[in-house]
Structures are given as structure tokens and as C-alpha cells.
Amino acid sequence: MKRTHLPLNGLRVLDAAARHLSFTRAADELAVTPAAVGQQIRALEDTLGVVLFRRTTKGLELTPEAEAGLVALRAGFLQFEESVRAMQAGQSSKSLTIAAPRDLTAKWLMPKLAEIARADGELRFMLVPADDSIDFTEANLDLAIRWGEGPGENEGEALESDGMVTVERPGGGIDTRIAWEGCLAEDAGSPVRVADAGLAVDAAAEGLGQATVPELIARADIASGRVVTVGEARSSRMGYWLVAPLPQWRQKKVKALVEALGA
């Protein structure tokens, strides 16, 4: 019989019924009705073309045909269990690979991960830079952080923030706007330009001007007093998203990390 045609559910019922020699006790183990067990056994007998059980005055009895296949059947189920354990081992791993923009990694993610790791000394993180196209398979990623309007084709959860903030050094600096890759259109023509929002905050802290950046990027520098805000924060349709394909998103270790990063 071809592998694709194996009646796996019926074989599982056969294993339980053979161990208990009772459809009722097999049904209790499998959380189904005795009638359902009987139907599965009859369907399996029809598929295999053999009789598997006989009813006697003492109860159920296995036929020689059923007994002939049980040793191999149970060995097969043990191999299935070993396969499942091997596949689940990655979920119990304490190692996670995360892709994120460099400036967010430096300004927010690394301090956040350090805080998380202090609560669990077995955690290990590998951080890789993220670009516009994140290839989870090629990079063997567990989770990524992207800047955008949503999670795209992946599962995702937005990181909470106040949108965009404008910052400058304490005491004020020059009024020049600091432009960076992805900055607001109104700042794009500024003569002061840096590579990313993190460097824009650093430039503002040095007095080179005012930078409008994602609040998450500036949060730590604002809290430390390295920069101060100018005006009110403004909402933005763009934001940082924790994203992963559905298989990774379902992993226990990824779920726990998403919860911790969002706290």
C-alpha cells in the first residue's frame, strides 16, 4: 500500500483496541464513542481485506492477521512520536534569530533584549540587519521587525508607540531640519542628511538641528535627557511591526518573545 493511502487514523484505533481488547476502553482513550471505534475497525478491515477482531464468550480476540502486524505498527507509532519530538525541539530552544533595522536595534531592541535576558539567563539572541525584503527561509529567522503600514504577507503585531516626534538637544540648537532615509517629505530637502533615524537623533543631540523620527527610536534618548521633544508627537500611518510567517509565529518561543517585546 502506498504511503499516501495508509489509513493512519484506523491504524491508531486498531492499536488502542488491541491493547485494551475492548472498544469501550479504546473509545475512552481516544475520546470518541465505542460506535465510532467499531466503525473505524470495520472500515480498516474493508481497506485491508482482513478480519482483525473476533467476538468470543470471553470478549474481543485478535485474529492472527491482526497480531502479525501489531509489532511493526507499534514500532511505527514510536517512530512517529520520535519524529514529533524532534520537530518540537526547536520550539523549546532558547535561541532566537531576529532581523531588525540597524537604528532600531541600537536604540531600542538591544536594551529591550538585555532586559528580557536578565529574566531568563538561558536565552540567546542572534541579531541580523533587516532590509526591505526579509527572507525568513534564507536567513533562518524566527522573528523580524519591519517599518511599514502593516505586517505585509506575514503574521504580525504592531509595536506600540506615540508615532513621530521632533527632537533637539536640550537648550535648543539650530533650526535646520535633519533628513534621513525614510524621513518626512517636508524634511527631505534639508542640507543636513544622515543614513537613518538613529543617526538623526544623534545629530540632533549634537546640536546639528531638529530631527523628526519614530518615537520608538528616540524614546531612550528622551528618557535620559540627551534630547528633548519639540511640540507634540504626531500620529503616523507607518510604524514598527513584529512579523513572521505563520509557522514561526505559532512557535512558543516566538510567542513569548512577541509578548515580552510588546510589554
N, C-alpha and C positions, 0 to 999 in steps of 0.2 A: 504494500500500500504506500502511495506517495506521501511524503511528509505533509504536503498541503491538505491531504484528505484525512489525516489522522483525527479520529473522534475524541479529542482530548477531554472534553467535559464528561463524556460517557466513561472514559477510562478512569477519570478521577472518582466517579461514582462507584465504579467496579472496585477500585482499591478500598474505598471506605466500607462497602457492603461485604467484601471478602474478609476484612479484618474483624468486623462485628458479627458476621453471619446473621445479620438482621437488617432488613430495610428500614425498620423504625429507628434503630440506633444510628444507622448511617445517615438517615434524614436529620436527626438531631445534630450530628456533627456538621453536616453541610448546610444547616439552616433552611431546609426545604421540607416538603411533605413526603411521607412514605410513598404516596401515589406517584409523586414526581420521580423518586428513586426507581420505582418499578418501571415507569415509562422510559427512563434513561437506559436501564438494563435491557429492556426489550428492544429498544432502538439499536443498542450496541450489538445485541445478538443478531438482529437483522442485518446490520452492516457487516459483521464478521462472518456470518453464516454458521455460527456455532451456538450451542446451548451453554450457558455459563453457570446457572444455578438450577438445582432441583429441590423441590419441597418434599421433605420426609416427615415421618411422625415425630422426629426429634427437632425439626426446624429446617432451616436452609442448609444446603450442602453444595459445595463447589464441585463442578464437573472436572474430570481430568483435563479437559481443554483449558478451563479457566486456571487451574493450578499450574499448567505448563507455562503460562505467560506471566504469572504474578511476580516471580523473582526479577525478571527483566523489567517489568512495568515499574516496580518499586525502586529499582536502581535508576530507572529513567527519571522518576519524580525527584529522587535525591539529587540527580544532576541538575534538574530544573531549579531546585532550591539553591544549589551552589551557584548557579548562573545568576539568579536574582540577587543573592548576597554580594556577588562580585560587582554587579551593576550598581547596587545601592551603596557600595563602599565609598564612592566618590561623594555621596551626599553627607556622609559622616566625616569627610575630610575637613580639616581646619585650615586648608589652603585655598585662597580665592584670588583669581586674577581679574583685575579691574582696569578698564580703559577710561580715561577722562582727559579733558583739555588740560594742558600744562599749567595754565594760570589757576584754574580751579583746584588742581591737585596741590599746588604750592600754598595757595591762600586759604583753602577750606578743607579739602579732602584729607591731606596728610595729618593735620591736627585732629580731625574727627576720627580717623582710623587709629591714631595713637591712643585716643581716649577709649575707643572700643576695645583695643588690645589690652589696655590696662585691666579691663574687667575679665578678660579671658587670655591668659598668658600663652595658650596653645595656638592662638590664631596666627596665621602667616599670610601676608598680602604681597602680591606682585602687581606693581603699577606700571601700566604702559600708556604712552600718549595716544589720544584719540584724534582721528581726523574726521572729515565729513562722512566718509564711508567706513563703517565699523564692520569688520568681518569676524563674526564670533567664532566661526569654524577654524579659520586660518590662524587666528591668534589664541585659540583655546580659551576664550573669555568666559567668565562666569557672569559678569555684570559690566555695564558701561554707563557713562554719564554723557548725555548729549545736550547741546544748546539748540532749542528749536521751539516750535509751536505745539509739539506733542511727541508721543513715543514712536511715531512713524509706523513701520510694519511690525514692530516688536510689542511685547507687553511692556507696560511702564507705569511709573508713578512720579508725579511732579515733586521736586524739592521745594518746600515752602520758602518763600522769600517776599520782600517788600517791592519787588520789581526793580526799577532802575533808580540809582541815587547819584547825585553830583557831589564830589568831594574835592577838598583842597587842604593845604597844610594849615595847622592851627595858626590863627592870627592873620590869615589871608595870604594870598600870593598874587601873582599877576592874573589878569582876566582871560588870558589865552586859553582856548579850548584844546584839550589833548585828544587827538584822534588815535584810534586803534582799529585793528581788523575786526569788523562787525559793529563798529560804533554807530551811533545815531547819524542819520543822513546830514543833520544840521552841523555836525562836528567834522564831517569827512574832509572838508577843505582846509582844515587847520594846518599851519606850518609845523606844528609840533606833532609828530606821529611816532607811535611805538607799536610793537608787534601784537600785543594782546591787552586785555583789560587789567590783568595783574600788574603789568608794567605801567599801565596808565595810572593806577593807584600809586605806584612807587614814584612816578614822575610828579604827580600832584603833591605827594608828601615832601618832595624836594623843592617844591615851590615853582615848578615849571608851568603851572596853570591849574585849570579845573578839569576834572575827568568825570564823565557820566558813564557809569559802569553798572553791571548787575550787582544788586545789594549783597548777594552771597559772596562775591569776590571781595567786596570792601568791608564786610562785616567785622572781621577780626581787627583790621586797622582802625576802624571807627571805635570799636570797643576799647582798644588800647590807647586811643587818643592820638595816634600817629597822623590821622587825617580827621577832618570834621565835615559834616554834611552842609551843603548849601541849598536852602529851600527844602521843599517836601519831596519825599520819594514819589515816583510816578509809576503807575501800573504799566505792564508791558505784556503784549501777546506772546512774547518769547520768554523762555525760561529754561532751567536745567531740569532734565528728566533722567531718572534711573530707568534703564531699559535692558531688556534681554529677550531672546526668543523664548517661546512658551516652555520648552523642556528645561532650560536653565532657570527660568522664572519660578518653576514649581519646586526646585530643589530647596530642601530645608535650610541649608546654609545660606543660600541666596535670599530666601525669605527673611531669615534672621538679620542679615546684613541690611536689607532694604528697610526693615523696621528700625534698626539702630541708626542708620543714616538719616532717616526721616524724623527721629525723635528730637 
